[in-house]
């Protein structure tokens, strides 16, 4: 993978922070403040389909990370980021971390 430029990395970081704060903020609000909405979402078949799709995509991306042999951060870090955050957080955050690592290695010659 070719490293991204600093503007692209900054954009990925902004998207990752947005993905961590906005979707997770809404989820945490309904988890702790208004649990009835969370219960309704879990009983809604359309919502369950979207949640299942996110889990399947998490597994596919984790497999792809393993297959492409990205060691640091590896597939387990991606899964943890996906479970702690969301796909809107974990995908841009992972791409940001990989690009920074590749650019650092290109500069240091490792």
N, C-alpha and C positions, 0 to 999 in steps of 0.2 A: 504494500500500500504506500502510495506517495503521501508525504505529509501535507496537511492543509496549511494555508497561510494564516497569519495571525488574525485577520478579520474573520475568516471562516471559523477558526477556533473560538473566537469571541462570540460569534453568532450561535455556535453549538452550545457554549456555556450559558448564554442567555436563555436559550430554549430549554436546556436542562434545568436551570433554576426555576423557570416558569413551570415546567412539568412537575417539579418537586413541590412547589408551593401551591399552585392553583388546584390541580386535581386532588392532591393529597390533603390540602387544606379543606376542601369541600368534603372529602371522605371522612377526615377526622372530626369535622364539625358534626356531621350526621351520625358518626359512630358514638360520640360522647354527648351530644346535645339533643339530637332528635332521632333516636334509634328507630322510631316507627318508619321513617323514610327508608332506612337501610333494610329493614325487614321487608318492606314492600318491594324494594329493588331486587332483593334476593328471591322473591316469589314471582317476579316478572320474568316470563320466558325470554323476552327480547333482551333484557339486561343480562340474564344468565348466558345467552349466546355471545354477547360482547365480552363478558368476563372470560368465558371459555376460549374465545378467539385470542384474547390477550395471553392466556396461559399457553396456548399452542404456539403462538408466535415467540413467546419467551423461550420455549423448549427448542424451537427451530433455530432461533438466533444463537442460543447457547451451543447447540450442535455445530452451527456454522463457525462460531468462534473457535471451538475445539478443533474442527476440521482444518481451519486456516492456520492453526497452530499459534494463535496469539497467546503468549505465555503470561504477560503482565500488563494489565489485569487479565485474568483468564476467564473461562466460562463461568466459574463459580461466582466470581465477583459480579459478573453481569446478572446472574440469577438473583443474587442478594440485592443488587441495585433495583432490579425489576420488582421484587417482592416488597422492598422497603419503600420504593417510589412508585413509579408507573412506567409504562413503555415510553411515555412522553418525556420521562426523565432519563431512564436507563440507556436508551439508544443514543441520544445526543451526548450524554455524559461519557459513555463508553467510547464513542468515536473521538471525542475530545481527548480523552486520556491516551488512546492509541496514537493519535496524530502527534500529541506532545512528545510521547515516548520516541516515536520514529524521528521527529525533528531533532530531539536531543541527541539521539544516537548518530544522526547524520552530522551534527555539529562536532561532537566529540570523537567521531570516527570509530565507534564501537560496532 
